[in-house]
């Protein structure tokens, strides 16, 4: 608590009522002294006048002393009141300092607890990040292996499809040659005698079978083309995925 300043005692100044009262007392005393002086002149003479003057001086001194004593008591009371106010303010300041100290300590404790919580959360986040990162890397590696395997399978299927397309083209060529031969055989059959009807029937049956084979080959060719388109689309997708996997 800071040291309090010494209280200042106010100057003693008489009030207007006190001055008026003293003036009345002086007037009454002057009247009394005048009457006494008149009586003294007629009775006792000069000795009575001196006694009266001494009495007046004593009364004036007593009145002044009484006034000063009253003012001194008032000043002491004001000084005591000021001291009590200063003491009360000092107690209030002490209480405020204690409250501020407790608040400061509580804030320090709360800040330390918050730092500990943040440190724990940061540690947990790092652990979760490490686990997720490890799992994601493993998943990416597995997906890469699966894509490589599918790519190899698609390459094998594409090669098989090309081989089938070559074989189909050869069969179509053979079918065309067979059709030409059948057409020629029909022309030749028309020039044959009636004994060759049985052979013509056999040739017609062979032609129908050849036509069925040609239709089946065309259908297979269409299916192969559709499959080739799907394989090409999958191959394009794998080509797009590989750069993304390499970046990761």
Rosetta constraint file for C-alpha pairs under 8 A:
AtomPair CA 1 CA 90 HARMONIC 6.57 0.50
AtomPair CA 1 CA 93 HARMONIC 7.19 0.50
AtomPair CA 1 CA 94 HARMONIC 6.57 0.50
AtomPair CA 4 CA 86 HARMONIC 7.29 0.50
AtomPair CA 7 CA 79 HARMONIC 6.53 0.50
AtomPair CA 7 CA 82 HARMONIC 7.15 0.50
AtomPair CA 7 CA 83 HARMONIC 7.53 0.50
AtomPair CA 8 CA 79 HARMONIC 7.87 0.50
AtomPair CA 9 CA 75 HARMONIC 6.47 0.50
AtomPair CA 9 CA 79 HARMONIC 6.94 0.50
AtomPair CA 10 CA 75 HARMONIC 6.94 0.50
AtomPair CA 12 CA 68 HARMONIC 7.92 0.50
AtomPair CA 12 CA 71 HARMONIC 6.36 0.50
AtomPair CA 12 CA 72 HARMONIC 7.84 0.50
AtomPair CA 14 CA 18 HARMONIC 6.13 0.50
AtomPair CA 14 CA 19 HARMONIC 6.73 0.50
AtomPair CA 15 CA 19 HARMONIC 6.43 0.50
AtomPair CA 16 CA 20 HARMONIC 6.19 0.50
AtomPair CA 17 CA 21 HARMONIC 6.09 0.50
AtomPair CA 18 CA 22 HARMONIC 6.20 0.50
AtomPair CA 19 CA 23 HARMONIC 6.21 0.50
AtomPair CA 20 CA 24 HARMONIC 6.30 0.50
AtomPair CA 21 CA 25 HARMONIC 6.26 0.50
AtomPair CA 22 CA 26 HARMONIC 6.10 0.50
AtomPair CA 23 CA 27 HARMONIC 6.18 0.50
AtomPair CA 24 CA 28 HARMONIC 6.17 0.50
AtomPair CA 25 CA 29 HARMONIC 6.04 0.50
AtomPair CA 26 CA 30 HARMONIC 5.99 0.50
AtomPair CA 27 CA 31 HARMONIC 6.20 0.50
AtomPair CA 28 CA 32 HARMONIC 6.14 0.50
AtomPair CA 29 CA 33 HARMONIC 5.93 0.50
AtomPair CA 29 CA 56 HARMONIC 7.20 0.50
AtomPair CA 30 CA 34 HARMONIC 6.03 0.50
AtomPair CA 31 CA 35 HARMONIC 6.27 0.50
AtomPair CA 32 CA 36 HARMONIC 6.01 0.50
AtomPair CA 33 CA 37 HARMONIC 5.82 0.50
AtomPair CA 33 CA 52 HARMONIC 6.69 0.50
AtomPair CA 33 CA 53 HARMONIC 7.87 0.50
AtomPair CA 34 CA 38 HARMONIC 6.24 0.50
AtomPair CA 35 CA 39 HARMONIC 6.28 0.50
AtomPair CA 36 CA 40 HARMONIC 5.79 0.50
AtomPair CA 36 CA 49 HARMONIC 7.63 0.50
AtomPair CA 36 CA 52 HARMONIC 7.75 0.50
AtomPair CA 37 CA 41 HARMONIC 6.05 0.50
AtomPair CA 37 CA 48 HARMONIC 7.57 0.50
AtomPair CA 37 CA 49 HARMONIC 5.92 0.50
AtomPair CA 38 CA 42 HARMONIC 6.49 0.50
AtomPair CA 39 CA 43 HARMONIC 5.91 0.50
AtomPair CA 39 CA 44 HARMONIC 7.79 0.50
AtomPair CA 40 CA 44 HARMONIC 4.81 0.50
AtomPair CA 40 CA 45 HARMONIC 5.00 0.50
AtomPair CA 40 CA 46 HARMONIC 7.25 0.50
AtomPair CA 40 CA 48 HARMONIC 5.75 0.50
AtomPair CA 40 CA 49 HARMONIC 6.67 0.50
AtomPair CA 41 CA 45 HARMONIC 4.49 0.50
AtomPair CA 41 CA 46 HARMONIC 7.11 0.50
AtomPair CA 44 CA 48 HARMONIC 5.87 0.50
AtomPair CA 45 CA 49 HARMONIC 7.19 0.50
AtomPair CA 46 CA 50 HARMONIC 6.67 0.50
AtomPair CA 47 CA 51 HARMONIC 6.50 0.50
AtomPair CA 48 CA 52 HARMONIC 6.24 0.50
AtomPair CA 49 CA 53 HARMONIC 6.28 0.50
AtomPair CA 50 CA 54 HARMONIC 6.19 0.50
AtomPair CA 51 CA 55 HARMONIC 6.13 0.50
AtomPair CA 52 CA 56 HARMONIC 6.21 0.50
AtomPair CA 53 CA 57 HARMONIC 6.21 0.50
AtomPair CA 54 CA 58 HARMONIC 6.16 0.50
AtomPair CA 55 CA 59 HARMONIC 6.14 0.50
AtomPair CA 56 CA 60 HARMONIC 6.10 0.50
AtomPair CA 57 CA 61 HARMONIC 6.09 0.50
AtomPair CA 58 CA 62 HARMONIC 6.05 0.50
AtomPair CA 59 CA 63 HARMONIC 6.09 0.50
AtomPair CA 60 CA 64 HARMONIC 6.12 0.50
AtomPair CA 61 CA 65 HARMONIC 6.02 0.50
AtomPair CA 62 CA 66 HARMONIC 6.06 0.50
AtomPair CA 63 CA 67 HARMONIC 6.19 0.50
AtomPair CA 64 CA 68 HARMONIC 6.12 0.50
AtomPair CA 65 CA 69 HARMONIC 6.04 0.50
AtomPair CA 66 CA 70 HARMONIC 6.24 0.50
AtomPair CA 67 CA 71 HARMONIC 6.26 0.50
AtomPair CA 68 CA 72 HARMONIC 5.99 0.50
AtomPair CA 69 CA 73 HARMONIC 6.17 0.50
AtomPair CA 70 CA 74 HARMONIC 6.30 0.50
AtomPair CA 71 CA 75 HARMONIC 6.14 0.50
AtomPair CA 72 CA 76 HARMONIC 6.13 0.50
AtomPair CA 73 CA 77 HARMONIC 6.17 0.50
AtomPair CA 74 CA 78 HARMONIC 6.20 0.50
AtomPair CA 75 CA 79 HARMONIC 6.10 0.50
AtomPair CA 76 CA 80 HARMONIC 6.13 0.50
AtomPair CA 77 CA 81 HARMONIC 6.15 0.50
AtomPair CA 78 CA 82 HARMONIC 6.11 0.50
AtomPair CA 79 CA 83 HARMONIC 6.14 0.50
AtomPair CA 80 CA 84 HARMONIC 6.22 0.50
AtomPair CA 81 CA 85 HARMONIC 6.23 0.50
AtomPair CA 82 CA 86 HARMONIC 6.13 0.50
AtomPair CA 83 CA 87 HARMONIC 6.06 0.50
AtomPair CA 84 CA 88 HARMONIC 6.04 0.50
AtomPair CA 85 CA 89 HARMONIC 6.12 0.50
AtomPair CA 86 CA 90 HARMONIC 6.09 0.50
AtomPair CA 87 CA 91 HARMONIC 6.26 0.50
AtomPair CA 88 CA 92 HARMONIC 6.23 0.50
AtomPair CA 89 CA 93 HARMONIC 6.12 0.50
AtomPair CA 90 CA 94 HARMONIC 6.17 0.50
AtomPair CA 91 CA 95 HARMONIC 6.21 0.50
AtomPair CA 92 CA 96 HARMONIC 6.12 0.50
AtomPair CA 93 CA 97 HARMONIC 6.04 0.50
AtomPair CA 94 CA 98 HARMONIC 6.23 0.50
AtomPair CA 95 CA 99 HARMONIC 6.20 0.50
AtomPair CA 96 CA 100 HARMONIC 6.09 0.50
AtomPair CA 97 CA 101 HARMONIC 6.08 0.50
AtomPair CA 98 CA 102 HARMONIC 6.21 0.50
AtomPair CA 99 CA 103 HARMONIC 6.07 0.50
AtomPair CA 100 CA 104 HARMONIC 6.01 0.50
AtomPair CA 101 CA 105 HARMONIC 6.20 0.50
AtomPair CA 102 CA 106 HARMONIC 6.14 0.50
AtomPair CA 103 CA 107 HARMONIC 6.10 0.50
AtomPair CA 104 CA 108 HARMONIC 6.17 0.50
AtomPair CA 105 CA 109 HARMONIC 6.21 0.50
AtomPair CA 106 CA 110 HARMONIC 6.10 0.50
AtomPair CA 107 CA 111 HARMONIC 6.08 0.50
AtomPair CA 108 CA 112 HARMONIC 6.26 0.50
AtomPair CA 109 CA 113 HARMONIC 6.20 0.50
AtomPair CA 110 CA 114 HARMONIC 6.11 0.50
AtomPair CA 111 CA 115 HARMONIC 6.22 0.50
AtomPair CA 112 CA 116 HARMONIC 6.31 0.50
AtomPair CA 113 CA 117 HARMONIC 6.24 0.50
AtomPair CA 114 CA 118 HARMONIC 6.14 0.50
AtomPair CA 115 CA 119 HARMONIC 6.13 0.50
AtomPair CA 116 CA 120 HARMONIC 6.24 0.50
AtomPair CA 117 CA 121 HARMONIC 6.15 0.50
AtomPair CA 118 CA 122 HARMONIC 6.03 0.50
AtomPair CA 119 CA 123 HARMONIC 6.23 0.50
AtomPair CA 120 CA 124 HARMONIC 6.28 0.50
AtomPair CA 121 CA 125 HARMONIC 6.10 0.50
AtomPair CA 122 CA 126 HARMONIC 6.19 0.50
AtomPair CA 123 CA 127 HARMONIC 6.29 0.50
AtomPair CA 124 CA 128 HARMONIC 6.21 0.50
AtomPair CA 125 CA 129 HARMONIC 6.02 0.50
AtomPair CA 126 CA 130 HARMONIC 6.11 0.50
AtomPair CA 127 CA 131 HARMONIC 6.27 0.50
AtomPair CA 128 CA 132 HARMONIC 6.07 0.50
AtomPair CA 129 CA 133 HARMONIC 5.90 0.50
AtomPair CA 130 CA 134 HARMONIC 6.11 0.50
AtomPair CA 131 CA 135 HARMONIC 6.17 0.50
AtomPair CA 132 CA 136 HARMONIC 5.99 0.50
AtomPair CA 133 CA 137 HARMONIC 6.13 0.50
AtomPair CA 134 CA 138 HARMONIC 6.31 0.50
AtomPair CA 135 CA 139 HARMONIC 6.17 0.50
AtomPair CA 136 CA 140 HARMONIC 6.02 0.50
AtomPair CA 137 CA 141 HARMONIC 6.11 0.50
AtomPair CA 138 CA 142 HARMONIC 6.15 0.50
AtomPair CA 139 CA 143 HARMONIC 6.04 0.50
AtomPair CA 140 CA 144 HARMONIC 6.04 0.50
AtomPair CA 140 CA 245 HARMONIC 7.29 0.50
AtomPair CA 141 CA 145 HARMONIC 6.29 0.50
AtomPair CA 142 CA 146 HARMONIC 6.20 0.50
AtomPair CA 143 CA 147 HARMONIC 6.06 0.50
AtomPair CA 144 CA 148 HARMONIC 6.14 0.50
AtomPair CA 144 CA 242 HARMONIC 7.92 0.50
AtomPair CA 144 CA 245 HARMONIC 6.96 0.50
AtomPair CA 145 CA 149 HARMONIC 6.17 0.50
AtomPair CA 146 CA 150 HARMONIC 6.15 0.50
AtomPair CA 147 CA 151 HARMONIC 5.96 0.50
AtomPair CA 147 CA 238 HARMONIC 6.99 0.50
AtomPair CA 148 CA 152 HARMONIC 6.24 0.50
AtomPair CA 149 CA 153 HARMONIC 6.25 0.50
AtomPair CA 150 CA 154 HARMONIC 6.04 0.50
AtomPair CA 151 CA 155 HARMONIC 6.12 0.50
AtomPair CA 151 CA 235 HARMONIC 7.00 0.50
AtomPair CA 151 CA 238 HARMONIC 7.06 0.50
AtomPair CA 152 CA 156 HARMONIC 6.20 0.50
AtomPair CA 153 CA 157 HARMONIC 6.12 0.50
AtomPair CA 154 CA 158 HARMONIC 5.90 0.50
AtomPair CA 154 CA 231 HARMONIC 6.49 0.50
AtomPair CA 154 CA 234 HARMONIC 8.00 0.50
AtomPair CA 154 CA 235 HARMONIC 7.23 0.50
AtomPair CA 155 CA 159 HARMONIC 6.20 0.50
AtomPair CA 156 CA 160 HARMONIC 6.17 0.50
AtomPair CA 157 CA 161 HARMONIC 5.97 0.50
AtomPair CA 158 CA 162 HARMONIC 6.19 0.50
AtomPair CA 158 CA 228 HARMONIC 7.06 0.50
AtomPair CA 158 CA 231 HARMONIC 7.08 0.50
AtomPair CA 159 CA 163 HARMONIC 6.27 0.50
AtomPair CA 160 CA 164 HARMONIC 6.18 0.50
AtomPair CA 161 CA 165 HARMONIC 6.02 0.50
AtomPair CA 161 CA 224 HARMONIC 6.94 0.50
AtomPair CA 161 CA 228 HARMONIC 7.14 0.50
AtomPair CA 162 CA 166 HARMONIC 6.20 0.50
AtomPair CA 163 CA 167 HARMONIC 6.21 0.50
AtomPair CA 164 CA 168 HARMONIC 5.89 0.50
AtomPair CA 165 CA 169 HARMONIC 6.04 0.50
AtomPair CA 165 CA 221 HARMONIC 7.31 0.50
AtomPair CA 165 CA 224 HARMONIC 7.53 0.50
AtomPair CA 166 CA 170 HARMONIC 6.25 0.50
AtomPair CA 167 CA 171 HARMONIC 6.17 0.50
AtomPair CA 168 CA 172 HARMONIC 6.03 0.50
AtomPair CA 168 CA 217 HARMONIC 6.88 0.50
AtomPair CA 168 CA 221 HARMONIC 7.09 0.50
AtomPair CA 169 CA 173 HARMONIC 6.13 0.50
AtomPair CA 170 CA 174 HARMONIC 6.13 0.50
AtomPair CA 171 CA 175 HARMONIC 5.97 0.50
AtomPair CA 171 CA 217 HARMONIC 7.79 0.50
AtomPair CA 172 CA 176 HARMONIC 6.07 0.50
AtomPair CA 172 CA 214 HARMONIC 6.99 0.50
AtomPair CA 172 CA 217 HARMONIC 7.30 0.50
AtomPair CA 173 CA 177 HARMONIC 6.18 0.50
AtomPair CA 174 CA 178 HARMONIC 6.00 0.50
AtomPair CA 175 CA 179 HARMONIC 5.99 0.50
AtomPair CA 175 CA 210 HARMONIC 6.91 0.50
AtomPair CA 175 CA 214 HARMONIC 6.48 0.50
AtomPair CA 176 CA 180 HARMONIC 6.19 0.50
AtomPair CA 177 CA 181 HARMONIC 6.14 0.50
AtomPair CA 178 CA 182 HARMONIC 6.03 0.50
AtomPair CA 178 CA 210 HARMONIC 7.59 0.50
AtomPair CA 179 CA 183 HARMONIC 6.04 0.50
AtomPair CA 179 CA 207 HARMONIC 7.35 0.50
AtomPair CA 179 CA 210 HARMONIC 7.62 0.50
AtomPair CA 180 CA 184 HARMONIC 6.11 0.50
AtomPair CA 181 CA 185 HARMONIC 5.97 0.50
AtomPair CA 182 CA 186 HARMONIC 6.03 0.50
AtomPair CA 182 CA 203 HARMONIC 7.33 0.50
AtomPair CA 182 CA 207 HARMONIC 6.53 0.50
AtomPair CA 183 CA 187 HARMONIC 6.29 0.50
AtomPair CA 184 CA 188 HARMONIC 6.09 0.50
AtomPair CA 185 CA 189 HARMONIC 5.84 0.50
AtomPair CA 185 CA 203 HARMONIC 7.80 0.50
AtomPair CA 186 CA 190 HARMONIC 6.28 0.50
AtomPair CA 186 CA 200 HARMONIC 7.49 0.50
AtomPair CA 186 CA 203 HARMONIC 7.95 0.50
AtomPair CA 187 CA 191 HARMONIC 6.90 0.50
AtomPair CA 188 CA 192 HARMONIC 6.57 0.50
AtomPair CA 189 CA 196 HARMONIC 7.30 0.50
AtomPair CA 189 CA 200 HARMONIC 6.46 0.50
AtomPair CA 192 CA 196 HARMONIC 6.21 0.50
AtomPair CA 196 CA 200 HARMONIC 6.30 0.50
AtomPair CA 197 CA 201 HARMONIC 6.22 0.50
AtomPair CA 198 CA 202 HARMONIC 6.37 0.50
AtomPair CA 199 CA 203 HARMONIC 6.17 0.50
AtomPair CA 200 CA 204 HARMONIC 6.09 0.50
AtomPair CA 201 CA 205 HARMONIC 6.23 0.50
AtomPair CA 202 CA 206 HARMONIC 6.20 0.50
AtomPair CA 203 CA 207 HARMONIC 6.10 0.50
AtomPair CA 204 CA 208 HARMONIC 6.25 0.50
AtomPair CA 205 CA 209 HARMONIC 6.24 0.50
AtomPair CA 206 CA 210 HARMONIC 6.07 0.50
AtomPair CA 207 CA 211 HARMONIC 6.11 0.50
AtomPair CA 208 CA 212 HARMONIC 6.21 0.50
AtomPair CA 209 CA 213 HARMONIC 6.21 0.50
AtomPair CA 210 CA 214 HARMONIC 6.16 0.50
AtomPair CA 211 CA 215 HARMONIC 6.24 0.50
AtomPair CA 212 CA 216 HARMONIC 6.16 0.50
AtomPair CA 213 CA 217 HARMONIC 6.02 0.50
AtomPair CA 214 CA 218 HARMONIC 6.16 0.50
AtomPair CA 215 CA 219 HARMONIC 6.22 0.50
AtomPair CA 216 CA 220 HARMONIC 6.13 0.50
AtomPair CA 217 CA 221 HARMONIC 6.03 0.50
AtomPair CA 218 CA 222 HARMONIC 6.28 0.50
AtomPair CA 219 CA 223 HARMONIC 6.34 0.50
AtomPair CA 220 CA 224 HARMONIC 6.06 0.50
AtomPair CA 221 CA 225 HARMONIC 6.17 0.50
AtomPair CA 222 CA 226 HARMONIC 6.32 0.50
AtomPair CA 223 CA 227 HARMONIC 6.16 0.50
AtomPair CA 224 CA 228 HARMONIC 5.98 0.50
AtomPair CA 225 CA 229 HARMONIC 6.25 0.50
AtomPair CA 226 CA 230 HARMONIC 6.45 0.50
AtomPair CA 227 CA 231 HARMONIC 6.18 0.50
AtomPair CA 228 CA 232 HARMONIC 6.11 0.50
AtomPair CA 229 CA 233 HARMONIC 6.28 0.50
AtomPair CA 230 CA 234 HARMONIC 6.27 0.50
AtomPair CA 231 CA 235 HARMONIC 6.07 0.50
AtomPair CA 232 CA 236 HARMONIC 6.21 0.50
AtomPair CA 233 CA 237 HARMONIC 6.35 0.50
AtomPair CA 234 CA 238 HARMONIC 6.21 0.50
AtomPair CA 235 CA 239 HARMONIC 6.19 0.50
AtomPair CA 236 CA 240 HARMONIC 6.39 0.50
AtomPair CA 237 CA 241 HARMONIC 6.27 0.50
AtomPair CA 238 CA 242 HARMONIC 6.21 0.50
AtomPair CA 239 CA 243 HARMONIC 7.48 0.50
AtomPair CA 240 CA 244 HARMONIC 7.30 0.50
AtomPair CA 241 CA 245 HARMONIC 6.32 0.50
AtomPair CA 242 CA 246 HARMONIC 6.19 0.50
AtomPair CA 243 CA 247 HARMONIC 6.25 0.50
AtomPair CA 244 CA 248 HARMONIC 6.49 0.50
